[in-house]
Amino acid sequence: MVISNNHVLMQNDFSLDLKTTRKQAGLTQKDCGHLLGGSESRIKQLEGGTRLPTLPEMCTLSLIYGRSFECLFTPLFADVRKRLGKRLGTMPDAPKKSIRNFNRKDTLDALAERLLEEAGPLYGG
């Protein structure tokens, strides 16, 4: 698996944010590991940037810290938006019109609009 520099930076940002958030909450790694249903070593891995959380862990961390999912994972969402924006620009040609894909253009247009609204200058040019 190839890991880009952006991915490494995003993971480092996430790890630092997670550690800072935990400390601001006054919790130890052991506390968070217990609440996460794992161990202190699991939190050390997440905060050390050696692994990203699973979806259930993301939801749990969001609840533990009382922060919105997106707020807690801002670097991850930024990376996902960037990658999604690039893929949106290289969509394959639309298949022949049929009842199964009649909403395709509206869906893709709405996605592009959301990416522009949420990320602003990242995709606006």
C-alpha positions as CSV (number, residue, x, y, z in Angstrom):
1,M,0.0,0.0,0.0
2,V,1.4,3.4,-1.0
3,I,0.8,6.2,1.6
4,S,1.0,9.7,0.3
5,N,2.7,12.6,2.1
6,N,-0.8,14.2,2.4
7,H,-2.1,11.0,4.1
8,V,0.8,11.0,6.6
9,L,0.2,14.7,7.4
10,M,-3.5,14.1,7.7
11,Q,-2.9,11.2,10.1
12,N,-0.4,13.2,12.1
13,D,-2.9,16.1,12.4
14,F,-5.6,13.7,13.5
15,S,-3.3,12.0,16.1
16,L,-2.2,15.4,17.5
17,D,-5.8,16.6,17.6
18,L,-7.0,13.4,19.3
19,K,-4.3,13.6,22.0
20,T,-5.0,17.3,22.6
21,T,-8.7,16.7,22.8
22,R,-8.2,13.9,25.3
23,K,-5.9,16.0,27.5
24,Q,-8.4,18.9,27.4
25,A,-11.1,16.5,28.6
26,G,-8.9,15.5,31.5
27,L,-8.8,11.9,30.5
28,T,-5.9,9.5,30.5
29,Q,-5.1,7.1,27.7
30,K,-6.2,4.3,30.1
31,D,-9.6,6.1,30.7
32,C,-10.2,6.4,26.9
33,G,-9.0,2.9,26.2
34,H,-11.6,1.6,28.7
35,L,-14.4,3.8,27.3
36,L,-13.4,2.7,23.8
37,G,-13.8,-0.9,24.9
38,G,-10.2,-1.6,24.2
39,S,-7.0,-0.8,26.1
40,E,-4.6,2.0,26.7
41,S,-2.4,0.6,24.0
42,R,-5.2,1.1,21.5
43,I,-5.3,4.9,22.3
44,K,-1.5,5.0,22.2
45,Q,-1.7,3.6,18.6
46,L,-4.3,6.2,17.6
47,E,-2.5,9.1,19.2
48,G,0.8,7.9,17.9
49,G,-0.4,7.8,14.3
50,T,0.3,4.1,13.8
51,R,-3.3,3.4,13.0
52,L,-6.6,5.1,12.2
53,P,-9.7,4.3,14.2
54,T,-12.4,2.1,12.9
55,L,-15.9,3.6,12.3
56,P,-17.2,2.4,15.6
57,E,-14.2,3.8,17.4
58,M,-14.7,7.2,15.6
59,C,-18.3,7.3,16.7
60,T,-17.3,6.4,20.3
61,L,-14.6,9.0,20.4
62,S,-17.0,11.6,19.1
63,L,-19.4,10.8,22.0
64,I,-16.6,10.6,24.6
65,Y,-15.3,14.1,23.7
66,G,-18.7,15.6,23.0
67,R,-17.6,16.8,19.6
68,S,-19.3,16.3,16.3
69,F,-18.0,13.5,14.2
70,E,-16.8,15.9,11.5
71,C,-15.3,18.3,14.0
72,L,-13.3,15.6,15.6
73,F,-12.1,14.2,12.3
74,T,-11.5,17.5,10.4
75,P,-8.2,16.3,8.8
76,L,-9.7,13.1,7.7
77,F,-12.8,14.8,6.2
78,A,-10.5,17.3,4.4
79,D,-8.5,14.4,2.8
80,V,-11.7,12.6,1.8
81,R,-13.2,15.8,0.3
82,K,-10.0,16.4,-1.7
83,R,-9.9,12.8,-3.0
84,L,-13.6,12.8,-3.8
85,G,-13.4,16.1,-5.6
86,K,-10.6,14.7,-7.8
87,R,-12.6,11.5,-8.6
88,L,-15.7,13.5,-9.3
89,G,-13.8,15.4,-12.0
90,T,-12.9,12.1,-13.7
91,M,-16.3,10.3,-13.7
92,P,-16.9,7.8,-16.4
93,D,-19.4,8.6,-19.2
94,A,-23.0,8.3,-18.2
95,P,-24.6,5.0,-19.2
96,K,-27.6,5.0,-21.5
97,K,-30.6,6.6,-19.8
98,S,-32.7,4.1,-17.9
99,I,-35.0,4.1,-14.9
100,R,-32.1,2.9,-12.8
101,N,-29.8,5.9,-13.4
102,F,-32.2,8.8,-14.0
103,N,-31.0,10.6,-10.8
104,R,-27.3,10.2,-11.6
105,K,-26.7,13.8,-12.9
106,D,-28.6,15.4,-10.1
107,T,-26.7,13.3,-7.5
108,L,-23.3,14.2,-9.0
109,D,-24.2,17.9,-9.3
110,A,-25.4,17.9,-5.7
111,L,-22.2,16.3,-4.6
112,A,-20.1,18.8,-6.4
113,E,-22.1,21.6,-4.9
114,R,-21.6,20.2,-1.4
115,L,-17.9,19.8,-1.9
116,L,-17.6,23.4,-3.0
117,E,-19.7,24.7,-0.1
118,E,-18.0,22.7,2.5
119,A,-14.4,23.1,1.3
120,G,-14.5,26.5,-0.3
121,P,-11.2,27.4,-1.9
122,L,-9.9,23.8,-2.0
123,Y,-12.1,23.0,-5.0
124,G,-13.2,26.3,-6.2
125,G,-10.2,26.9,-8.4
